[in-house]
Amino acid sequence: MVRGPRILPAHGSARYELRPSGGRFALPRPGVRIRLRAFTASPQTLSSADVQEAVRGAG
């Protein structure tokens, strides 16, 4: 993670900047779905969002 709060309270929202550990991430061809998934341990939850527009716009 490059930017964003380390802890996000329940029902909160924040903007994060993520970068791959190798420094680069090859984007799949246009039209391929890119999803961001966030997991929490306690309580166990999964949040997902389509992010292809944000990812492609940042390139």
PDB file of N, CA, C, O and CB in Angstrom:
ATOM      1  N   MET A   1       0.850  -1.173   0.000  1.00  0.00           N
ATOM      2  CA  MET A   1       0.000   0.000   0.000  1.00  0.00           C
ATOM      3  C   MET A   1       0.895   1.235   0.000  1.00  0.00           C
ATOM      4  O   MET A   1       1.870   1.309   0.747  1.00  0.00           O
ATOM      5  CB  MET A   1      -0.967  -0.001   1.223  1.00  0.00           C
ATOM      6  N   VAL A   2       0.555   2.184  -0.833  1.00  0.00           N
ATOM      7  CA  VAL A   2       1.309   3.424  -0.926  1.00  0.00           C
ATOM      8  C   VAL A   2       0.659   4.515  -0.086  1.00  0.00           C
ATOM      9  O   VAL A   2       1.341   5.239   0.638  1.00  0.00           O
ATOM     10  CB  VAL A   2       1.423   3.872  -2.382  1.00  0.00           C
ATOM     11  N   ARG A   3      -0.666   4.629  -0.185  1.00  0.00           N
ATOM     12  CA  ARG A   3      -1.401   5.647   0.571  1.00  0.00           C
ATOM     13  C   ARG A   3      -2.726   5.085   1.050  1.00  0.00           C
ATOM     14  O   ARG A   3      -3.309   4.194   0.433  1.00  0.00           O
ATOM     15  CB  ARG A   3      -1.634   6.907  -0.285  1.00  0.00           C
ATOM     16  N   GLY A   4      -3.187   5.631   2.171  1.00  0.00           N
ATOM     17  CA  GLY A   4      -4.478   5.252   2.714  1.00  0.00           C
ATOM     18  C   GLY A   4      -4.356   4.916   4.181  1.00  0.00           C
ATOM     19  O   GLY A   4      -3.280   4.544   4.651  1.00  0.00           O
ATOM     20  N   PRO A   5      -5.452   5.044   4.910  1.00  0.00           N
ATOM     21  CA  PRO A   5      -5.399   4.746   6.341  1.00  0.00           C
ATOM     22  C   PRO A   5      -5.145   3.264   6.598  1.00  0.00           C
ATOM     23  O   PRO A   5      -5.640   2.405   5.869  1.00  0.00           O
ATOM     24  CB  PRO A   5      -6.697   5.174   7.018  1.00  0.00           C
ATOM     25  N   ARG A   6      -4.377   2.977   7.632  1.00  0.00           N
ATOM     26  CA  ARG A   6      -4.074   1.588   7.986  1.00  0.00           C
ATOM     27  C   ARG A   6      -5.312   0.881   8.525  1.00  0.00           C
ATOM     28  O   ARG A   6      -5.498  -0.312   8.285  1.00  0.00           O
ATOM     29  CB  ARG A   6      -2.942   1.532   9.022  1.00  0.00           C
ATOM     30  N   ILE A   7      -6.156   1.603   9.249  1.00  0.00           N
ATOM     31  CA  ILE A   7      -7.384   1.044   9.815  1.00  0.00           C
ATOM     32  C   ILE A   7      -8.563   1.839   9.287  1.00  0.00           C
ATOM     33  O   ILE A   7      -8.540   3.070   9.273  1.00  0.00           O
ATOM     34  CB  ILE A   7      -7.354   1.062  11.377  1.00  0.00           C
ATOM     35  N   LEU A   8      -9.590   1.130   8.854  1.00  0.00           N
ATOM     36  CA  LEU A   8     -10.811   1.755   8.348  1.00  0.00           C
ATOM     37  C   LEU A   8     -11.976   1.272   9.209  1.00  0.00           C
ATOM     38  O   LEU A   8     -12.244   0.072   9.258  1.00  0.00           O
ATOM     39  CB  LEU A   8     -11.047   1.415   6.826  1.00  0.00           C
ATOM     40  N   PRO A   9     -12.670   2.183   9.888  1.00  0.00           N
ATOM     41  CA  PRO A   9     -13.765   1.754  10.756  1.00  0.00           C
ATOM     42  C   PRO A   9     -14.929   1.176   9.948  1.00  0.00           C
ATOM     43  O   PRO A   9     -15.064   1.423   8.749  1.00  0.00           O
ATOM     44  CB  PRO A   9     -14.251   2.927  11.609  1.00  0.00           C
ATOM     45  N   ALA A  10     -15.760   0.406  10.638  1.00  0.00           N
ATOM     46  CA  ALA A  10     -16.948  -0.185  10.012  1.00  0.00           C
ATOM     47  C   ALA A  10     -17.772   0.887   9.314  1.00  0.00           C
ATOM     48  O   ALA A  10     -17.965   1.980   9.846  1.00  0.00           O
ATOM     49  CB  ALA A  10     -17.809  -0.918  11.060  1.00  0.00           C
ATOM     50  N   HIS A  11     -18.254   0.567   8.123  1.00  0.00           N
ATOM     51  CA  HIS A  11     -19.089   1.452   7.309  1.00  0.00           C
ATOM     52  C   HIS A  11     -18.354   2.702   6.841  1.00  0.00           C
ATOM     53  O   HIS A  11     -18.974   3.624   6.310  1.00  0.00           O
ATOM     54  CB  HIS A  11     -20.313   1.856   8.086  1.00  0.00           C
ATOM     55  N   GLY A  12     -17.040   2.740   7.035  1.00  0.00           N
ATOM     56  CA  GLY A  12     -16.256   3.887   6.605  1.00  0.00           C
ATOM     57  C   GLY A  12     -15.843   3.746   5.154  1.00  0.00           C
ATOM     58  O   GLY A  12     -16.027   2.695   4.540  1.00  0.00           O
ATOM     59  N   SER A  13     -15.292   4.796   4.623  1.00  0.00           N
ATOM     60  CA  SER A  13     -14.753   4.741   3.266  1.00  0.00           C
ATOM     61  C   SER A  13     -13.465   5.549   3.231  1.00  0.00           C
ATOM     62  O   SER A  13     -13.275   6.477   4.018  1.00  0.00           O
ATOM     63  CB  SER A  13     -15.782   5.280   2.221  1.00  0.00           C
ATOM     64  N   ALA A  14     -12.597   5.189   2.321  1.00  0.00           N
ATOM     65  CA  ALA A  14     -11.323   5.886   2.179  1.00  0.00           C
ATOM     66  C   ALA A  14     -10.785   5.630   0.784  1.00  0.00           C
ATOM     67  O   ALA A  14     -11.239   4.724   0.085  1.00  0.00           O
ATOM     68  CB  ALA A  14     -10.303   5.429   3.261  1.00  0.00           C
ATOM     69  N   ARG A  15      -9.838   6.418   0.399  1.00  0.00           N
ATOM     70  CA  ARG A  15      -9.177   6.246  -0.886  1.00  0.00           C
ATOM     71  C   ARG A  15      -7.788   5.656  -0.610  1.00  0.00           C
ATOM     72  O   ARG A  15      -7.045   6.153   0.237  1.00  0.00           O
ATOM     73  CB  ARG A  15      -9.083   7.614  -1.677  1.00  0.00           C
ATOM     74  N   TYR A  16      -7.457   4.591  -1.339  1.00  0.00           N
ATOM     75  CA  TYR A  16      -6.167   3.916  -1.178  1.00  0.00           C
ATOM     76  C   TYR A  16      -5.418   3.917  -2.494  1.00  0.00           C
ATOM     77  O   TYR A  16      -6.024   3.876  -3.565  1.00  0.00           O
ATOM     78  CB  TYR A  16      -6.357   2.473  -0.671  1.00  0.00           C
ATOM     79  N   GLU A  17      -4.104   3.964  -2.413  1.00  0.00           N
ATOM     80  CA  GLU A  17      -3.262   3.777  -3.587  1.00  0.00           C
ATOM     81  C   GLU A  17      -2.462   2.503  -3.358  1.00  0.00           C
ATOM     82  O   GLU A  17      -1.689   2.402  -2.405  1.00  0.00           O
ATOM     83  CB  GLU A  17      -2.319   5.019  -3.840  1.00  0.00           C
ATOM     84  N   LEU A  18      -2.659   1.538  -4.239  1.00  0.00           N
ATOM     85  CA  LEU A  18      -1.997   0.245  -4.130  1.00  0.00           C
ATOM     86  C   LEU A  18      -1.015   0.085  -5.282  1.00  0.00           C
ATOM     87  O   LEU A  18      -1.268   0.528  -6.402  1.00  0.00           O
ATOM     88  CB  LEU A  18      -3.031  -0.909  -4.124  1.00  0.00           C
ATOM     89  N   ARG A  19       0.101  -0.551  -4.989  1.00  0.00           N
ATOM     90  CA  ARG A  19       1.085  -0.850  -6.030  1.00  0.00           C
ATOM     91  C   ARG A  19       1.525  -2.301  -5.867  1.00  0.00           C
ATOM     92  O   ARG A  19       1.650  -2.782  -4.741  1.00  0.00           O
ATOM     93  CB  ARG A  19       2.315   0.125  -5.955  1.00  0.00           C
ATOM     94  N   PRO A  20       1.762  -3.003  -6.967  1.00  0.00           N
ATOM     95  CA  PRO A  20       2.245  -4.383  -6.864  1.00  0.00           C
ATOM     96  C   PRO A  20       3.659  -4.412  -6.302  1.00  0.00           C
ATOM     97  O   PRO A  20       4.436  -3.480  -6.510  1.00  0.00           O
ATOM     98  CB  PRO A  20       2.205  -5.077  -8.238  1.00  0.00           C
ATOM     99  N   SER A  21       3.991  -5.480  -5.592  1.00  0.00           N
ATOM    100  CA  SER A  21       5.302  -5.578  -4.952  1.00  0.00           C
ATOM    101  C   SER A  21       6.448  -5.506  -5.954  1.00  0.00           C
ATOM    102  O   SER A  21       7.523  -5.009  -5.618  1.00  0.00           O
ATOM    103  CB  SER A  21       5.397  -6.865  -4.166  1.00  0.00           C
ATOM    104  N   GLY A  22       6.246  -5.989  -7.172  1.00  0.00           N
ATOM    105  CA  GLY A  22       7.288  -5.939  -8.197  1.00  0.00           C
ATOM    106  C   GLY A  22       7.372  -4.608  -8.911  1.00  0.00           C
ATOM    107  O   GLY A  22       8.239  -4.425  -9.765  1.00  0.00           O
ATOM    108  N   GLY A  23       6.482  -3.660  -8.582  1.00  0.00           N
ATOM    109  CA  GLY A  23       6.516  -2.350  -9.189  1.00  0.00           C
ATOM    110  C   GLY A  23       5.693  -2.214 -10.453  1.00  0.00           C
ATOM    111  O   GLY A  23       5.380  -1.094 -10.856  1.00  0.00           O
ATOM    112  N   ARG A  24       5.331  -3.324 -11.095  1.00  0.00           N
ATOM    113  CA  ARG A  24       4.544  -3.264 -12.328  1.00  0.00           C
ATOM    114  C   ARG A  24       3.445  -4.320 -12.299  1.00  0.00           C
ATOM    115  O   ARG A  24       3.573  -5.368 -11.666  1.00  0.00           O
ATOM    116  CB  ARG A  24       5.449  -3.462 -13.567  1.00  0.00           C
ATOM    117  N   PHE A  25       2.362  -4.009 -13.005  1.00  0.00           N
ATOM    118  CA  PHE A  25       1.259  -4.949 -13.155  1.00  0.00           C
ATOM    119  C   PHE A  25       0.753  -4.813 -14.578  1.00  0.00           C
ATOM    120  O   PHE A  25       0.273  -3.750 -14.972  1.00  0.00           O
ATOM    121  CB  PHE A  25       0.114  -4.684 -12.106  1.00  0.00           C
ATOM    122  N   ALA A  26       0.858  -5.877 -15.347  1.00  0.00           N
ATOM    123  CA  ALA A  26       0.387  -5.848 -16.730  1.00  0.00           C
ATOM    124  C   ALA A  26      -1.135  -5.935 -16.739  1.00  0.00           C
ATOM    125  O   ALA A  26      -1.716  -6.875 -16.197  1.00  0.00           O
ATOM    126  CB  ALA A  26       1.012  -7.008 -17.560  1.00  0.00           C
ATOM    127  N   LEU A  27      -1.769  -4.950 -17.357  1.00  0.00           N
ATOM    128  CA  LEU A  27      -3.226  -4.950 -17.432  1.00  0.00           C
ATOM    129  C   LEU A  27      -3.703  -5.943 -18.476  1.00  0.00           C
ATOM    130  O   LEU A  27      -3.093  -6.066 -19.538  1.00  0.00           O
ATOM    131  CB  LEU A  27      -3.753  -3.547 -17.753  1.00  0.00           C
ATOM    132  N   PRO A  28      -4.784  -6.652 -18.187  1.00  0.00           N
ATOM    133  CA  PRO A  28      -5.366  -7.532 -19.200  1.00  0.00           C
ATOM    134  C   PRO A  28      -5.981  -6.685 -20.312  1.00  0.00           C
ATOM    135  O   PRO A  28      -6.089  -5.465 -20.186  1.00  0.00           O
ATOM    136  CB  PRO A  28      -6.435  -8.474 -18.571  1.00  0.00           C
ATOM    137  N   ARG A  29      -6.371  -7.325 -21.373  1.00  0.00           N
ATOM    138  CA  ARG A  29      -6.954  -6.602 -22.521  1.00  0.00           C
ATOM    139  C   ARG A  29      -8.216  -5.848 -22.081  1.00  0.00           C
ATOM    140  O   ARG A  29      -8.865  -6.240 -21.111  1.00  0.00           O
ATOM    141  CB  ARG A  29      -7.292  -7.592 -23.686  1.00  0.00           C
ATOM    142  N   PRO A  30      -8.561  -4.775 -22.788  1.00  0.00           N
ATOM    143  CA  PRO A  30      -9.779  -4.026 -22.450  1.00  0.00           C
ATOM    144  C   PRO A  30     -11.003  -4.945 -22.436  1.00  0.00           C
ATOM    145  O   PRO A  30     -11.118  -5.860 -23.251  1.00  0.00           O
ATOM    146  CB  PRO A  30      -9.997  -2.871 -23.452  1.00  0.00           C
ATOM    147  N   GLY A  31     -11.897  -4.686 -21.509  1.00  0.00           N
ATOM    148  CA  GLY A  31     -13.107  -5.487 -21.386  1.00  0.00           C
ATOM    149  C   GLY A  31     -13.000  -6.591 -20.350  1.00  0.00           C
ATOM    150  O   GLY A  31     -14.017  -7.148 -19.936  1.00  0.00           O
ATOM    151  N   VAL A  32     -11.785  -6.917 -19.924  1.00  0.00           N
ATOM    152  CA  VAL A  32     -11.598  -7.943 -18.897  1.00  0.00           C
ATOM    153  C   VAL A  32     -11.880  -7.316 -17.535  1.00  0.00           C
ATOM    154  O   VAL A  32     -11.408  -6.218 -17.241  1.00  0.00           O
ATOM    155  CB  VAL A  32     -10.148  -8.548 -18.950  1.00  0.00           C
ATOM    156  N   ARG A  33     -12.643  -8.010 -16.718  1.00  0.00           N
ATOM    157  CA  ARG A  33     -13.052  -7.513 -15.404  1.00  0.00           C
ATOM    158  C   ARG A  33     -11.868  -7.542 -14.429  1.00  0.00           C
ATOM    159  O   ARG A  33     -11.184  -8.556 -14.296  1.00  0.00           O
ATOM    160  CB  ARG A  33     -14.229  -8.353 -14.850  1.00  0.00           C
ATOM    161  N   ILE A  34     -11.644  -6.419 -13.757  1.00  0.00           N
ATOM    162  CA  ILE A  34     -10.629  -6.321 -12.710  1.00  0.00           C
ATOM    163  C   ILE A  34     -11.373  -6.034 -11.418  1.00  0.00           C
ATOM    164  O   ILE A  34     -12.123  -5.062 -11.324  1.00  0.00           O
ATOM    165  CB  ILE A  34      -9.548  -5.202 -13.026  1.00  0.00           C
ATOM    166  N   ARG A  35     -11.161  -6.894 -10.413  1.00  0.00           N
ATOM    167  CA  ARG A  35     -11.853  -6.727  -9.139  1.00  0.00           C
ATOM    168  C   ARG A  35     -10.853  -6.600  -8.004  1.00  0.00           C
ATOM    169  O   ARG A  35      -9.828  -7.283  -7.980  1.00  0.00           O
ATOM    170  CB  ARG A  35     -12.804  -7.903  -8.880  1.00  0.00           C
ATOM    171  N   LEU A  36     -11.160  -5.727  -7.075  1.00  0.00           N
ATOM    172  CA  LEU A  36     -10.380  -5.578  -5.852  1.00  0.00           C
ATOM    173  C   LEU A  36     -11.165  -6.261  -4.750  1.00  0.00           C
ATOM    174  O   LEU A  36     -12.361  -6.021  -4.585  1.00  0.00           O
ATOM    175  CB  LEU A  36     -10.095  -4.065  -5.511  1.00  0.00           C
ATOM    176  N   ARG A  37     -10.490  -7.108  -4.002  1.00  0.00           N
ATOM    177  CA  ARG A  37     -11.147  -7.792  -2.881  1.00  0.00           C
ATOM    178  C   ARG A  37     -10.394  -7.489  -1.597  1.00  0.00           C
ATOM    179  O   ARG A  37      -9.166  -7.564  -1.551  1.00  0.00           O
ATOM    180  CB  ARG A  37     -11.217  -9.329  -3.122  1.00  0.00           C
ATOM    181  N   ALA A  38     -11.135  -7.147  -0.566  1.00  0.00           N
ATOM    182  CA  ALA A  38     -10.559  -6.855   0.748  1.00  0.00           C
ATOM    183  C   ALA A  38     -11.165  -7.818   1.756  1.00  0.00           C
ATOM    184  O   ALA A  38     -12.382  -7.991   1.820  1.00  0.00           O
ATOM    185  CB  ALA A  38     -10.813  -5.367   1.169  1.00  0.00           C
ATOM    186  N   PHE A  39     -10.300  -8.435   2.534  1.00  0.00           N
ATOM    187  CA  PHE A  39     -10.720  -9.404   3.547  1.00  0.00           C
ATOM    188  C   PHE A  39     -10.424  -8.853   4.931  1.00  0.00           C
ATOM    189  O   PHE A  39      -9.438  -8.143   5.129  1.00  0.00           O
ATOM    190  CB  PHE A  39     -10.012 -10.765   3.341  1.00  0.00           C
ATOM    191  N   THR A  40     -11.287  -9.186   5.892  1.00  0.00           N
ATOM    192  CA  THR A  40     -11.003  -8.882   7.297  1.00  0.00           C
ATOM    193  C   THR A  40     -11.073 -10.181   8.082  1.00  0.00           C
ATOM    194  O   THR A  40     -11.822 -11.096   7.739  1.00  0.00           O
ATOM    195  CB  THR A  40     -12.007  -7.820   7.874  1.00  0.00           C
ATOM    196  N   ALA A  41     -10.274 -10.243   9.146  1.00  0.00           N
ATOM    197  CA  ALA A  41     -10.189 -11.466   9.946  1.00  0.00           C
ATOM    198  C   ALA A  41     -11.293 -11.549  10.996  1.00  0.00           C
ATOM    199  O   ALA A  41     -11.852 -12.619  11.234  1.00  0.00           O
ATOM    200  CB  ALA A  41      -8.834 -11.550  10.624  1.00  0.00           C
ATOM    201  N   SER A  42     -11.605 -10.405  11.625  1.00  0.00           N
ATOM    202  CA  SER A  42     -12.573 -10.453  12.706  1.00  0.00           C
ATOM    203  C   SER A  42     -13.398  -9.172  12.717  1.00  0.00           C
ATOM    204  O   SER A  42     -12.853  -8.116  13.040  1.00  0.00           O
ATOM    205  CB  SER A  42     -11.870 -10.659  14.058  1.00  0.00           C
ATOM    206  N   PRO A  43     -14.661  -9.214  12.387  1.00  0.00           N
ATOM    207  CA  PRO A  43     -15.371 -10.401  11.927  1.00  0.00           C
ATOM    208  C   PRO A  43     -14.956 -10.741  10.496  1.00  0.00           C
ATOM    209  O   PRO A  43     -14.515  -9.872   9.743  1.00  0.00           O
ATOM    210  CB  PRO A  43     -16.898 -10.189  12.012  1.00  0.00           C
ATOM    211  N   GLN A  44     -15.100 -11.993  10.138  1.00  0.00           N
ATOM    212  CA  GLN A  44     -14.711 -12.417   8.801  1.00  0.00           C
ATOM    213  C   GLN A  44     -15.668 -11.826   7.771  1.00  0.00           C
ATOM    214  O   GLN A  44     -16.861 -12.131   7.754  1.00  0.00           O
ATOM    215  CB  GLN A  44     -14.689 -13.957   8.701  1.00  0.00           C
ATOM    216  N   THR A  45     -15.111 -10.968   6.912  1.00  0.00           N
ATOM    217  CA  THR A  45     -15.914 -10.345   5.865  1.00  0.00           C
ATOM    218  C   THR A  45     -15.114 -10.276   4.570  1.00  0.00           C
ATOM    219  O   THR A  45     -13.886 -10.361   4.578  1.00  0.00           O
ATOM    220  CB  THR A  45     -16.376  -8.934   6.293  1.00  0.00           C
ATOM    221  N   LEU A  46     -15.810 -10.124   3.484  1.00  0.00           N
ATOM    222  CA  LEU A  46     -15.211  -9.949   2.165  1.00  0.00           C
ATOM    223  C   LEU A  46     -15.941  -8.816   1.477  1.00  0.00           C
ATOM    224  O   LEU A  46     -17.169  -8.832   1.382  1.00  0.00           O
ATOM    225  CB  LEU A  46     -15.275 -11.264   1.317  1.00  0.00           C
ATOM    226  N   SER A  47     -15.199  -7.833   0.995  1.00  0.00           N
ATOM    227  CA  SER A  47     -15.758  -6.745   0.204  1.00  0.00           C
ATOM    228  C   SER A  47     -15.114  -6.786  -1.169  1.00  0.00           C
ATOM    229  O   SER A  47     -13.908  -7.009  -1.279  1.00  0.00           O
ATOM    230  CB  SER A  47     -15.534  -5.360   0.891  1.00  0.00           C
ATOM    231  N   SER A  48     -15.891  -6.578  -2.205  1.00  0.00           N
ATOM    232  CA  SER A  48     -15.387  -6.613  -3.579  1.00  0.00           C
ATOM    233  C   SER A  48     -15.885  -5.399  -4.341  1.00  0.00           C
ATOM    234  O   SER A  48     -16.970  -4.882  -4.072  1.00  0.00           O
ATOM    235  CB  SER A  48     -15.818  -7.913  -4.293  1.00  0.00           C
ATOM    236  N   ALA A  49     -15.077  -4.950  -5.298  1.00  0.00           N
ATOM    237  CA  ALA A  49     -15.473  -3.833  -6.151  1.00  0.00           C
ATOM    238  C   ALA A  49     -14.830  -3.983  -7.518  1.00  0.00           C
ATOM    239  O   ALA A  49     -13.678  -4.401  -7.628  1.00  0.00           O
ATOM    240  CB  ALA A  49     -15.079  -2.482  -5.512  1.00  0.00           C
ATOM    241  N   ASP A  50     -15.576  -3.642  -8.558  1.00  0.00           N
ATOM    242  CA  ASP A  50     -15.001  -3.573  -9.902  1.00  0.00           C
ATOM    243  C   ASP A  50     -14.157  -2.313  -9.965  1.00  0.00           C
ATOM    244  O   ASP A  50     -14.626  -1.238  -9.590  1.00  0.00           O
ATOM    245  CB  ASP A  50     -16.114  -3.576 -11.019  1.00  0.00           C
ATOM    246  N   VAL A  51     -12.920  -2.425 -10.433  1.00  0.00           N
ATOM    247  CA  VAL A  51     -12.020  -1.272 -10.441  1.00  0.00           C
ATOM    248  C   VAL A  51     -11.373  -1.028 -11.801  1.00  0.00           C
ATOM    249  O   VAL A  51     -10.464  -0.204 -11.901  1.00  0.00           O
ATOM    250  CB  VAL A  51     -10.946  -1.459  -9.405  1.00  0.00           C
ATOM    251  N   GLN A  52     -11.808  -1.707 -12.829  1.00  0.00           N
ATOM    252  CA  GLN A  52     -11.118  -1.580 -14.116  1.00  0.00           C
ATOM    253  C   GLN A  52     -11.064  -0.152 -14.633  1.00  0.00           C
ATOM    254  O   GLN A  52     -10.053   0.245 -15.212  1.00  0.00           O
ATOM    255  CB  GLN A  52     -11.788  -2.446 -15.137  1.00  0.00           C
ATOM    256  N   GLU A  53     -12.125   0.637 -14.441  1.00  0.00           N
ATOM    257  CA  GLU A  53     -12.109   2.018 -14.935  1.00  0.00           C
ATOM    258  C   GLU A  53     -11.070   2.840 -14.191  1.00  0.00           C
ATOM    259  O   GLU A  53     -10.334   3.605 -14.815  1.00  0.00           O
ATOM    260  CB  GLU A  53     -13.497   2.664 -14.789  1.00  0.00           C
ATOM    261  N   ALA A  54     -10.990   2.700 -12.861  1.00  0.00           N
ATOM    262  CA  ALA A  54     -10.007   3.449 -12.086  1.00  0.00           C
ATOM    263  C   ALA A  54      -8.586   3.027 -12.432  1.00  0.00           C
ATOM    264  O   ALA A  54      -7.694   3.869 -12.537  1.00  0.00           O
ATOM    265  CB  ALA A  54     -10.258   3.263 -10.596  1.00  0.00           C
ATOM    266  N   VAL A  55      -8.370   1.721 -12.610  1.00  0.00           N
ATOM    267  CA  VAL A  55      -7.036   1.216 -12.934  1.00  0.00           C
ATOM    268  C   VAL A  55      -6.603   1.692 -14.309  1.00  0.00           C
ATOM    269  O   VAL A  55      -5.479   2.166 -14.471  1.00  0.00           O
ATOM    270  CB  VAL A  55      -7.007  -0.315 -12.873  1.00  0.00           C
ATOM    271  N   ARG A  56      -7.460   1.578 -15.282  1.00  0.00           N
ATOM    272  CA  ARG A  56      -7.101   1.983 -16.655  1.00  0.00           C
ATOM    273  C   ARG A  56      -6.924   3.495 -16.754  1.00  0.00           C
ATOM    274  O   ARG A  56      -6.106   3.967 -17.543  1.00  0.00           O
ATOM    275  CB  ARG A  56      -8.179   1.516 -17.656  1.00  0.00           C
ATOM    276  N   GLY A  57      -7.672   4.256 -15.972  1.00  0.00           N
ATOM    277  CA  GLY A  57      -7.546   5.708 -16.009  1.00  0.00           C
ATOM    278  C   GLY A  57      -6.269   6.207 -15.364  1.00  0.00           C
ATOM    279  O   GLY A  57      -5.811   7.310 -15.663  1.00  0.00           O
ATOM    280  N   ALA A  58      -5.683   5.399 -14.473  1.00  0.00           N
ATOM    281  CA  ALA A  58      -4.458   5.808 -13.770  1.00  0.00           C
ATOM    282  C   ALA A  58      -3.217   5.550 -14.598  1.00  0.00           C
ATOM    283  O   ALA A  58      -2.155   6.097 -14.300  1.00  0.00           O
ATOM    284  CB  ALA A  58      -4.342   5.080 -12.442  1.00  0.00           C
ATOM    285  N   GLY A  59      -3.325   4.713 -15.652  1.00  0.00           N
ATOM    286  CA  GLY A  59      -2.158   4.325 -16.424  1.00  0.00           C
ATOM    287  C   GLY A  59      -1.597   5.441 -17.205  1.00  0.00           C
ATOM    288  O   GLY A  59      -0.603   5.263 -17.909  1.00  0.00           O
TER     289      GLY A  59
END
